[in-house]
């Protein structure tokens, strides 16, 4: 039996819906990509205290799955795996308690396995053709990667034209200074990394940095509501 042939548990659809709602309601996916020895749990908990509760633990980070298993038990934290490229990657995220997967590419077998397990699968796309393939595969959100190199908000606005009903998550581009531009261009949520986790960051520096990002999103939402 292939991954695609394996029937998902009907209850998993509700789990994916709940994860999607929480993910988009928060509006910021915080990407954690660090080297060996980083205090992942302490840094992530500092970010959560600052208001960023959606944590993407990239599987290329040493200790990512172990940290995910701890953070997944923290109330009010939505944690998932990043750089998920294979069905085994999706299974590892599921075993660690993750609730979503992100990928830099469109990897159908990894998407299918994540979905079968009740995880929200968010594949990456860099062209209109890849965006269409992902949408036709049934994904709920498409990650635009690397959004900055592709043209930033201008690129996002351009692809929103032919794909107005697709929820986009631009990553590798949005910053605290530009996230409002991405949201104005139609992003459903944004991916943030370096603003919160620069080189040499500590829990004491991460918490206020996360708070600044959360405040920037709140300010944009308040402005959009008034418009």
N, C-alpha and C positions, 0 to 999 in steps of 0.2 A: 504494500500500500504506500503510495507517495504522500508527501505532506499535503498536497492539494486535495488528495482523495479523502484524507482523514476528516470525518465530520466534526465540526465544532459543537461543543456543548451549548444548547440553546440559552442557558443561563449566562454564557459568556458575552452574549450580545449586550445584555444589560450592564455588565461590568465595563465593557468598552465604552458604552454610552456615558456612564458615570465618570470614567476617567477623562473622556473627551470634554465633558461639561466642566469639570474641575480645571483641566488644562487651559481651556480657552477663557474661562472666567478669571483665572489668575493673570494670563496674558504674557508671562515671561518664563522662558525655559532657560535655566541657568546651567551652562555647560561647564562640567568639571573635567579638565584635562591637565594632569599634573605628572611630575616625575616621581621617582622612587623616594620614599621617606616622608612624603607630605602628610600632615595630620588631617586626612580627608574628613573624618567624622567631625572633628572640632571645627574645621573651616566651614563645612556645610551647615552645621548647626548655627554657626554665627550668621551665615547668610539667611537662614530661616528666621532667626531673631530679627534680622533687618527687614523681613517681609517677603523674601523670595523663597517660596516653598516648593516650586517645581524644579527638581534636581535631575539633570541628565548626567549620569556617571558614565563617562566614555570607557569602553572596555579596554582601551589602550593604556589606561592609567593603572599602574601597579596597585593592587589591593582594591580595585573598584568593586568587585562583587562582594567582598567581605564588608566593605563600608556600606554598600547598598543593603545588605542583609540587616545591618544595624539600624540604618536610617529609615528603612521601610516600616519599622515598628514605632517610629516617633509619630505621635498624633499631629495631624495637620500638615504632614509632609507627603508630597507626591513624588516618588522617586522612580526612575526608569533607567534604561541602559542606552548609551550612545555607541556609535560605530558598530552597530549590529548588522553583520554581513551574511550570516549563515543561520540555518535552523538551529544548530547547536548553540549559537550565541543567544538566540531567542529563548531557548530552553534554560540556559544559564541565568538569564535575567529573571525568568519566571521562578526558578528555584530560589533565587536570592530575594524574592518578594517584590521585584519591580512590577510596575503596572503599565509601562509603555516602552517602546523601542524607537530609537531614531537611527537613521542611516544616512551617510553622505551620498548614497546611490539608490537606484531602484533595483532591489534584490527580491524578486517575487517569492522565492522559496522561503526566505527569512520572514517576509510579510505574512505568508500563509501560515507558517508555524506560530508566529506571534498571535495572529488572529485566532487560530485554533485554541490557543492557551488562554484567550481572554485578555490579551494585551493590546492596547492601542498602538498600531504600527504606523510610523511616520517616515516614509522614505524620502530620500533626497532627489532633486531634479535640477538640471541646469539649462534645459532647453524646453521649448514648447512641446516638442515631441515626447520628451520624458514626462513632462507634466501630464499630458494626455494619457500616456500609458498608465501612469500611477492612478489617475482618476478612474479610468476604465477598469482597473484592477480592484476598485472598490475601497481604496484608502479614504480616510476621513479628512486628513490634513496632509499637505505636501510641503516638505522642507525645501526651500529655495537655497541652494548651496553651490558655490560660495557667493552669497548675495552681493557683498561689496565688490568683488572682482567682476561680477556680471553686470554691474552698473547701478547697484544700490536701489534706492526708491524709484529711480527712473525706469529700471528694468522691471521692477515689480509692478509698477503702474501699467507698463506696456503689456505684460502678460495677463494682467487682470482684465484687460479689454476682451479678449476672446474667451477667457475662463472666469466669468464673474461669480460663478457659484462654487468655486474651489477655495477652501480655506488654506491660506499660505502662511508658513512659518519661515521667514527669512533668518538665516544664521550666518555667522562669519561675516559680519558687516555692521549690524546695528550696534550703536554705542549710546551712552546716556545723552550725548549731544544730538544724535541722529534718529533715535527710536521714534520720536514724534513724526518725523518725515516718513519713516516706514509705515507707521500706523495710518498716516494720512493717505499713503499710497495704496492702502487696502490690506495690510497685513492683519491676520487674525490674532497673531501673537508674535513675539520676537524672541530670538535667541541672543543671549548676552553671555560674555565670558570675561574678557580682559579687564573690563571696568570694575569687576568685583574681585577677580583673582589675578592681579598682576604679579609679576615675579617678586618674590620676597614677601608676599602678603602674609598676614597673621590673623587669627580670629578677631583681634582688636581692630584691625583695619578693615576686615571684611564686613563686619556688621554695619558700620555707617555707610560703606560703599553700597551695600545692598539696599539700605534705606533710601539712598539718593535715587537709585533706579526705580524703586517702588513709588517714590514721590513723583518722579517724572512721568510714569505711566498714569498715576492718579490725576496729575495735572492735565494730561492729554485727554483722559476720559471726561473730566469735568468740562473742558473746553468743547469737546465733541458733543456733549449733552446739551450745551447751551446753543450750539450752532443750529 
